[in-house]
Amino acid sequence: MLTPALRARILSATRRKPSDGSTHWSCRKLASALGVSKDAVHRVWQEAGLKPHRLERYMASDDPDFESKAADILGLYLHPPQHAAVFCVDEKTAIQALDRLDPVLPLSPGRAERHGFEYYRHGTLSLYAALNTATGRVHGKTAARHTSREFVSFLNEVLALCPPRQQVHIILDNLSAHKTQAVHDFLRQHPRVRFHFTPTYSSWLNQVEIWFAKIERDVIARGIFTSVSDLARKLRRYINAYSAHAQPIQWKYSDPTRRIRSNELTATGH
């Protein structure tokens, strides 16, 4: 019988490390250590919402202006300036064009698609992407190298998507290539463009990172690419198909308990 005392005992033991040097408890291991049934442990864990096998990682921002920078970016998502365009911009670097040496065994009933372990590297490329927060559409550009010059060239492509006098707000991270003299010259030549930098270690505030995770999952991770040009062609095909049916990302922050505080440092968990 699960008495309050037994529940407390199981919960207390769960929060302590196992004595055998392992990092966390399994249901059976804890049950054996406490001399109770695994069903009792499972039930207490389920009731308490404990999942010792799960691990979530976070990165705490050390930016002293975290709150103001985050509020600025969230404001662009929730209440964008009237008649202005808002783009989330970033680059995914060193995407490998991997070609499998062994044939792919297709999906079949009761069996997952199988890839051989060996592959051939044809080279890499970078993907620049600008997500329009109002429409969800993505403008992308592939490049052989990841340089400030390529970045400025991409910004000019983004500007070409907008009416000549429209104000353009660009959300981006603190990469050094985003702060070179060439970039400063671009901003001076285009006063209608304003940059909004995410706080340090907080690139998750940039909506295009959500889209990068999607293209990684849908195209890159399991893709087979016979050359760098083949990789670029398949990335562009995906971008065009995605943008044809794109919808804006519904951004919200609904769980204020997911805050990470360390001394005077404040950051947002993700």
Buried (B, 14 or more C-beta within 10 A) or exposed (E): EBEEEBBEBBBEBBEEEBEEEEEBBBBEBBBEBBEBEBEBBBBBBEEEEBEBEEEEEEBBBEBEEBBEBBEBBBEBBEEBEEEBBBBBBBBBBEBBBBBBEEEEEEEEEEEEEEBEEEBEEBBBBBBBBBBBBEEBBBBBBBBEEBBBEBBBBBBEEBBEBBEEEEBBBBBBBBBEBBBBEBBEEBBEEEEBBBBBBBBBBBBBBBBBBEBBEEBBEEBBEEBBBEEBBBBBEBBBEBBEEBBEEBEBBEBEEEEEEEEBEEEEEBBBBB
